[in-house]
Amino acid sequence: MLYSKLFGKTKKKVSQQFEAKSHELLTKAGFIDQVASGIFNFLTLGKKVLTKIENIIKEEMNALGAQEILMPSLHPKTLWQQTNRWDTVDVLFKTESQLGQEYAFAPTHEETVTPLAKKFIKSYKDLPLALYHITAKFRDEPRPKSGILRGREFGMKDLYSFHENKDDLKNFYQKVIDAYLKIFKRCGLSNIKITEASGGSFTKKFSHEFNVLTPAGEVDLLYCQKCSFAQNEEINQLKPGDSCPKCKGVLKKDRAIEVGNIFDLGTRFSEAFDLTYTDKKGKKQYPFMGCYGIGTTRLLGAIVEVSNDEKGIIWPFDISPYQVHLLGLDLKDKKVKNMSYNVYHQLLNHGIEILFDDREEVSAGEKFADADLIGIPIRLVISQKTGKKIEFKKRFEKTPLIIDFSELISKI
């Protein structure tokens, strides 16, 4: 991709104040554009990152044996009345059609996936079943904040599972925990804190949350600095400095943002929609359900919160919009220009994703600043100074290397 043709450029100055570092960096680097409070456009760079995150999620969901579907975000009022949640979910966006029919813009999809599964689940032979989708969700947030970390419209992956009994649900539940940890690690987040927390207005049960420590977080987390123990402070009697109940280490308190959650739904929704199956003895039973979510747009924001420096974003390699950022300096020099385009096309031919800053009227300093702000993992520089060689530098390293093109592919 030629930077001169890229839709969405870096911004040197912005008029608004930012509550979160990710909001500031993603805006200045040309990844997102705010439409209104809590509503965002994802520009070319942002959409490429989001797609890579979604693809990682899909790979791990498919590995669980889950099947991808796509459900609507517009739900008839009757479905939410059937679960008694039309008037109890305070963030439910509601609208009325010109014919007087009422609908909800879904913040979650139990109200559609359960009646859908009812059409296909008839006997124990149809279980277990796991269905997932990635789509836009809506929350009538009274005060959206922190950019894409808490918006009114956001991306979400939902997985729903159906089981014969509690034990089967429990086994799958643990497999999802393992899959989530793989997803977050592949996205560059290794220090994930798993906490037990209230299910809130959605389930009235307990759930597990996957949290990333960041000052932009919205919850207070108590966690052990030696083992995996972590708890949401809201449901805990412990305090910072107390001994860990698991290993006797010292508990610490930090802010955190939730990037994923899993719920044991029991039979609440299968009963509400009279979803039953015939067991091996010929009796009708309600399947046990689980719900497993990852906020895709929120995850993108959380990654930027923990992966940046004073110059800009530092993207993990697997989700970076491009693998390589090539800077062509002194492009009015024909030799430099020819070599820059030659390297660009050869890398493309090797299947390497590359962003080439081909602007001729922009200074070297501005190109370097833009590259650091955008945060692509590998920066290459071709100039009069490098001659027939190439400057190679990783985003998180300070010292560049001067290498031959023959070394380049293996290094990338």
C-alpha positions as CSV (number, residue, x, y, z in Angstrom):
1,M,0.0,0.0,0.0
2,L,1.3,3.4,-0.9
3,Y,1.0,5.9,1.9
4,S,0.1,8.7,-0.5
5,K,-3.0,6.7,-1.5
6,L,-4.0,5.6,2.0
7,F,-7.4,6.7,3.2
8,G,-6.8,8.2,6.7
9,K,-3.6,10.1,7.4
10,T,-1.8,11.0,10.6
11,K,-2.9,14.1,12.4
12,K,-0.4,16.5,14.1
13,K,-3.1,18.4,16.0
14,V,-6.5,17.5,17.3
15,S,-9.0,19.8,19.0
16,Q,-10.5,17.4,21.5
17,Q,-9.3,16.2,24.9
18,F,-8.8,12.5,25.3
19,E,-9.7,10.4,28.3
20,A,-7.7,7.4,27.1
21,K,-4.3,7.1,25.5
22,S,-5.7,4.6,23.0
23,H,-8.3,7.1,21.9
24,E,-5.6,9.7,21.3
25,L,-3.1,7.5,19.5
26,L,-5.7,5.7,17.3
27,T,-7.1,9.1,16.3
28,K,-3.8,10.8,15.6
29,A,-2.4,7.8,13.7
30,G,-5.4,7.6,11.4
31,F,-7.0,4.4,12.6
32,I,-10.4,5.7,13.8
33,D,-12.5,8.8,13.3
34,Q,-15.3,9.8,15.8
35,V,-18.7,10.3,14.3
36,A,-20.4,11.2,17.6
37,S,-20.0,10.4,21.3
38,G,-19.5,6.6,21.5
39,I,-19.7,6.1,17.7
40,F,-16.7,5.6,15.5
41,N,-15.6,5.0,11.9
42,F,-12.8,2.5,11.5
43,L,-10.5,3.8,8.7
44,T,-8.3,1.6,6.5
45,L,-5.6,0.9,9.1
46,G,-8.1,0.4,11.9
47,K,-10.2,-2.0,9.9
48,K,-7.1,-4.1,8.9
49,V,-6.2,-4.5,12.6
50,L,-9.8,-5.3,13.5
51,T,-10.0,-7.9,10.8
52,K,-6.8,-9.6,12.0
53,I,-8.2,-9.7,15.6
54,E,-11.4,-11.2,14.3
55,N,-9.5,-13.9,12.2
56,I,-7.6,-15.0,15.3
57,I,-10.8,-15.3,17.2
58,K,-12.4,-17.3,14.4
59,E,-9.5,-19.7,14.3
60,E,-9.7,-20.4,18.0
61,M,-13.5,-20.7,18.0
62,N,-13.4,-23.1,15.0
63,A,-10.7,-25.2,16.9
64,L,-13.3,-25.6,19.7
65,G,-15.7,-27.1,17.2
66,A,-18.0,-24.0,17.2
67,Q,-19.7,-23.0,14.0
68,E,-20.0,-19.4,12.7
69,I,-23.3,-17.9,12.0
70,L,-24.6,-14.3,11.8
71,M,-27.6,-13.1,13.7
72,P,-29.5,-9.7,13.4
73,S,-28.9,-6.8,15.7
74,L,-32.5,-5.6,15.4
75,H,-34.7,-7.7,17.7
76,P,-38.5,-7.7,18.0
77,K,-39.8,-6.5,21.4
78,T,-41.6,-9.8,21.9
79,L,-38.4,-11.8,22.2
80,W,-37.1,-9.6,25.0
81,Q,-40.5,-9.7,26.7
82,Q,-40.4,-13.5,26.7
83,T,-37.2,-13.4,28.8
84,N,-38.5,-10.5,31.0
85,R,-35.6,-8.3,30.0
86,W,-37.4,-5.6,27.9
87,D,-37.7,-3.4,31.0
88,T,-34.8,-4.7,33.1
89,V,-31.7,-4.1,30.9
90,D,-31.0,-0.4,31.5
91,V,-28.7,0.0,28.5
92,L,-31.1,-1.5,26.0
93,F,-31.5,0.7,22.9
94,K,-35.1,0.7,21.8
95,T,-36.8,2.0,18.7
96,E,-40.2,2.1,17.1
97,S,-41.0,1.5,13.4
98,Q,-43.3,3.7,11.4
99,L,-45.9,1.0,11.8
100,G,-45.7,1.2,15.6
101,Q,-43.7,-2.0,16.1
102,E,-41.0,-1.9,18.8
103,Y,-37.5,-3.3,18.5
104,A,-34.3,-3.5,20.4
105,F,-30.8,-2.9,19.1
106,A,-29.1,-5.9,20.6
107,P,-26.4,-5.6,23.3
108,T,-26.4,-9.4,23.5
109,H,-28.1,-12.3,21.5
110,E,-29.6,-14.8,23.9
111,E,-33.0,-13.7,22.7
112,T,-32.2,-14.7,19.1
113,V,-29.9,-17.7,19.4
114,T,-32.1,-19.6,21.8
115,P,-35.2,-19.7,19.5
116,L,-32.9,-20.3,16.6
117,A,-31.4,-23.4,18.3
118,K,-34.9,-24.6,19.2
119,K,-35.6,-25.1,15.5
120,F,-32.7,-27.6,15.2
121,I,-32.2,-29.2,18.6
122,K,-34.5,-32.1,19.0
123,S,-32.6,-34.9,20.8
124,Y,-29.5,-35.5,22.9
125,K,-27.8,-36.5,19.6
126,D,-28.0,-32.8,18.6
127,L,-25.9,-31.8,21.6
128,P,-23.5,-30.3,22.4
129,L,-23.9,-27.4,20.0
130,A,-21.7,-24.3,19.9
131,L,-22.6,-21.3,17.7
132,Y,-20.8,-18.0,17.4
133,H,-20.9,-14.7,15.4
134,I,-19.0,-11.4,15.3
135,T,-21.2,-8.4,14.8
136,A,-22.0,-4.9,15.9
137,K,-23.6,-4.4,19.4
138,F,-25.4,-1.5,20.9
139,R,-25.6,-0.1,24.5
140,D,-27.5,3.0,25.4
141,E,-24.6,4.3,27.4
142,P,-25.4,7.5,29.4
143,R,-21.8,8.6,29.2
144,P,-19.6,6.9,26.6
145,K,-15.9,7.3,27.4
146,S,-12.4,6.4,26.6
147,G,-12.9,6.2,22.8
148,I,-13.6,2.6,21.6
149,L,-13.1,1.2,25.1
150,R,-16.7,2.1,26.0
151,G,-19.0,3.1,23.1
152,R,-22.6,3.1,22.1
153,E,-21.9,0.9,19.1
154,F,-19.1,-1.7,19.3
155,G,-17.8,-4.9,17.8
156,M,-18.4,-8.2,19.7
157,K,-17.8,-11.9,19.3
158,D,-20.5,-14.0,21.0
159,L,-20.3,-17.7,21.4
160,Y,-23.3,-19.7,22.7
161,S,-23.2,-23.3,23.7
162,F,-25.9,-25.9,24.5
163,H,-25.3,-29.0,26.6
164,E,-27.1,-32.1,28.0
165,N,-25.9,-31.5,31.6
166,K,-23.9,-29.3,33.9
167,D,-20.8,-31.4,33.6
168,D,-20.6,-31.1,29.8
169,L,-21.1,-27.4,30.1
170,K,-18.4,-27.2,32.8
171,N,-15.9,-29.0,30.5
172,F,-16.6,-26.8,27.6
173,Y,-16.5,-23.7,29.8
174,Q,-12.9,-24.6,30.7
175,K,-12.0,-25.2,27.1
176,V,-13.2,-21.7,26.3
177,I,-11.1,-20.2,29.0
178,D,-8.0,-21.9,27.5
179,A,-9.0,-20.7,24.0
180,Y,-9.5,-17.1,25.3
181,L,-6.0,-17.1,26.8
182,K,-4.6,-18.2,23.4
183,I,-6.5,-15.5,21.6
184,F,-5.2,-12.8,23.9
185,K,-1.7,-14.1,23.8
186,R,-1.8,-14.1,19.9
187,C,-3.0,-10.5,20.1
188,G,0.0,-9.5,22.2
189,L,-1.6,-9.6,25.7
190,S,0.0,-12.2,28.0
191,N,-0.7,-10.7,31.4
192,I,-4.4,-11.4,31.5
193,K,-6.2,-11.4,34.9
194,I,-9.2,-13.8,35.1
195,T,-11.7,-12.7,37.8
196,E,-14.9,-14.1,39.1
197,A,-17.6,-11.4,39.0
198,S,-21.3,-10.9,39.2
199,G,-23.2,-11.5,35.9
200,G,-25.2,-8.3,36.4
201,S,-28.4,-7.5,34.6
202,F,-27.7,-10.0,31.8
203,T,-27.7,-13.3,33.8
204,K,-28.0,-12.7,37.6
205,K,-25.4,-15.4,38.0
206,F,-21.6,-15.4,38.4
207,S,-19.3,-15.1,35.5
208,H,-15.6,-14.9,34.7
209,E,-14.0,-11.8,33.3
210,F,-10.8,-11.4,31.4
211,N,-9.1,-8.2,32.3
212,V,-6.2,-6.1,31.1
213,L,-4.4,-3.9,33.6
214,T,-4.4,-0.2,32.4
215,P,-5.0,3.2,34.0
216,A,-7.8,3.7,31.5
217,G,-9.7,0.7,33.1
218,E,-13.1,1.1,34.5
219,V,-12.9,-1.5,37.3
220,D,-10.7,-1.9,40.4
221,L,-8.9,-5.2,40.4
222,L,-7.3,-6.9,43.4
223,Y,-4.7,-9.4,42.3
224,C,-1.8,-11.4,43.6
225,Q,1.7,-10.5,42.3
226,K,2.9,-14.1,42.7
227,C,0.0,-16.3,41.5
228,S,-3.1,-16.1,39.3
229,F,-5.5,-15.0,42.0
230,A,-7.6,-11.9,41.0
231,Q,-10.9,-10.5,42.1
232,N,-13.1,-7.6,41.2
233,E,-13.0,-5.3,44.2
234,E,-16.8,-4.8,44.1
235,I,-17.5,-8.4,45.3
236,N,-14.4,-8.8,47.5
237,Q,-13.8,-8.1,51.2
238,L,-10.0,-8.2,50.7
239,K,-8.0,-5.0,50.3
240,P,-4.5,-4.0,49.0
241,G,-1.7,-5.3,51.1
242,D,-3.7,-8.3,52.4
243,S,-2.3,-11.8,52.0
244,C,-3.4,-13.7,48.9
245,P,-5.9,-16.5,49.9
246,K,-4.3,-18.8,47.4
247,C,-0.6,-18.4,47.9
248,K,-0.1,-15.9,50.8
249,G,1.5,-13.4,48.4
250,V,0.7,-9.7,48.7
251,L,-2.4,-8.3,47.0
252,K,-2.2,-5.2,44.8
253,K,-4.9,-3.0,43.4
254,D,-4.9,-1.6,39.9
255,R,-7.4,-0.4,37.3
256,A,-8.4,-2.8,34.6
257,I,-10.5,-3.0,31.5
258,E,-12.6,-6.1,30.7
259,V,-11.9,-7.5,27.3
260,G,-13.8,-10.8,27.6
261,N,-16.3,-12.6,29.7
262,I,-18.0,-16.0,30.1
263,F,-21.3,-16.8,31.7
264,D,-22.9,-20.0,33.0
265,L,-26.5,-19.4,31.8
266,G,-27.9,-22.6,33.2
267,T,-31.4,-23.3,31.8
268,R,-32.7,-19.7,32.2
269,F,-33.1,-19.0,28.4
270,S,-33.9,-22.6,27.3
271,E,-36.8,-22.5,29.8
272,A,-37.9,-19.0,28.7
273,F,-38.2,-20.2,25.1
274,D,-39.3,-23.8,26.0
275,L,-36.2,-25.2,24.2
276,T,-36.1,-28.9,25.1
277,Y,-34.4,-32.0,23.8
278,T,-35.3,-35.7,24.3
279,D,-32.7,-37.5,26.4
280,K,-31.6,-41.1,26.1
281,K,-34.5,-42.3,28.3
282,G,-37.1,-40.5,26.1
283,K,-37.7,-37.6,28.5
284,K,-37.9,-34.0,27.7
285,Q,-35.1,-31.9,29.2
286,Y,-33.9,-28.3,29.1
287,P,-30.3,-28.0,27.7
288,F,-27.8,-26.0,29.8
289,M,-26.4,-23.0,28.1
290,G,-23.2,-21.0,28.2
291,C,-22.4,-17.5,26.8
292,Y,-18.9,-16.3,25.9
293,G,-18.0,-12.8,24.7
294,I,-15.0,-10.9,23.5
295,G,-15.3,-7.2,22.7
296,T,-13.4,-7.0,19.4
297,T,-13.2,-3.2,19.2
298,R,-12.6,-2.9,22.9
299,L,-9.8,-5.4,22.6
300,L,-8.1,-3.3,19.9
301,G,-8.3,-0.3,22.2
302,A,-6.9,-2.2,25.2
303,I,-4.0,-3.5,23.2
304,V,-3.0,0.1,22.3
305,E,-3.4,1.1,26.0
306,V,-0.7,-1.4,27.0
307,S,1.5,-1.3,23.9
308,N,2.7,2.2,23.3
309,D,5.5,4.6,24.1
310,E,6.0,8.4,24.0
311,K,6.2,8.2,20.2
312,G,3.1,6.2,19.4
313,I,1.7,2.8,19.0
314,I,3.7,-0.5,19.1
315,W,1.6,-3.1,17.3
316,P,2.1,-6.8,18.1
317,F,3.3,-8.5,14.8
318,D,0.2,-10.7,14.3
319,I,-2.3,-7.9,14.3
320,S,-0.4,-5.0,12.9
321,P,-2.1,-3.5,9.9
322,Y,1.1,-4.1,7.9
323,Q,4.2,-6.1,8.7
324,V,6.6,-3.6,7.3
325,H,6.7,0.2,7.0
326,L,9.1,1.2,4.2
327,L,10.3,4.8,4.2
328,G,11.7,6.2,1.0
329,L,13.8,9.3,1.7
330,D,15.4,11.5,-0.9
331,L,12.9,10.1,-3.5
332,K,13.8,12.9,-5.9
333,D,17.1,11.0,-6.4
334,K,16.3,8.5,-9.2
335,K,18.6,5.8,-7.8
336,V,16.9,6.0,-4.4
337,K,13.5,6.1,-6.0
338,N,14.1,3.1,-8.2
339,M,15.6,1.0,-5.4
340,S,12.7,1.9,-3.1
341,Y,10.0,0.8,-5.5
342,N,12.0,-2.3,-6.4
343,V,12.2,-3.3,-2.7
344,Y,8.5,-2.5,-2.3
345,H,7.5,-4.7,-5.2
346,Q,9.8,-7.6,-4.3
347,L,8.4,-7.6,-0.8
348,L,4.9,-7.7,-2.1
349,N,5.9,-10.6,-4.4
350,H,7.1,-12.5,-1.2
351,G,3.6,-12.1,0.3
352,I,4.8,-9.5,2.8
353,E,2.3,-6.8,3.9
354,I,4.0,-3.5,3.4
355,L,3.1,0.2,3.7
356,F,5.4,2.3,1.6
357,D,5.7,6.0,2.5
358,D,6.2,7.2,-1.1
359,R,5.6,11.0,-0.4
360,E,8.3,13.1,-2.1
361,E,7.6,16.5,-0.5
362,V,7.6,15.3,3.1
363,S,10.7,15.6,5.3
364,A,12.6,12.6,6.7
365,G,11.7,13.8,10.2
366,E,8.0,13.8,9.5
367,K,8.2,10.3,7.9
368,F,10.0,9.0,11.0
369,A,7.5,10.5,13.3
370,D,4.6,9.1,11.3
371,A,6.1,5.7,11.3
372,D,6.6,5.7,15.1
373,L,3.1,7.0,15.6
374,I,1.5,4.3,13.4
375,G,3.5,1.6,15.1
376,I,4.1,-1.0,12.4
377,P,6.6,-3.6,13.8
378,I,9.4,-3.3,11.2
379,R,10.7,-0.1,9.7
380,L,12.8,-0.1,6.6
381,V,14.6,3.0,5.3
382,I,16.1,3.6,1.9
383,S,18.0,6.8,1.2
384,Q,21.1,8.4,-0.3
385,K,22.8,7.6,3.1
386,T,22.0,3.8,2.9
387,G,23.2,3.5,-0.7
388,K,22.6,0.0,-1.9
389,K,21.8,-1.3,1.5
390,I,18.7,-1.0,3.7
391,E,18.2,0.3,7.2
392,F,16.3,-2.3,9.3
393,K,14.7,-1.4,12.7
394,K,12.1,-3.0,14.9
395,R,9.6,-0.6,16.4
396,F,10.5,-1.4,20.0
397,E,14.3,-1.3,19.4
398,K,16.4,1.9,19.4
399,T,19.3,0.9,17.2
400,P,18.8,0.2,13.5
401,L,20.8,-2.3,11.4
402,I,22.2,-1.8,7.9
403,I,21.7,-4.9,5.9
404,D,21.7,-6.2,2.3
405,F,18.4,-7.0,0.6
406,S,19.4,-10.7,0.6
407,E,19.1,-10.7,4.4
408,L,15.8,-8.8,4.4
409,I,13.2,-11.6,3.8
410,S,14.7,-13.9,6.5
411,K,14.8,-11.1,9.0
412,I,11.2,-10.1,8.4
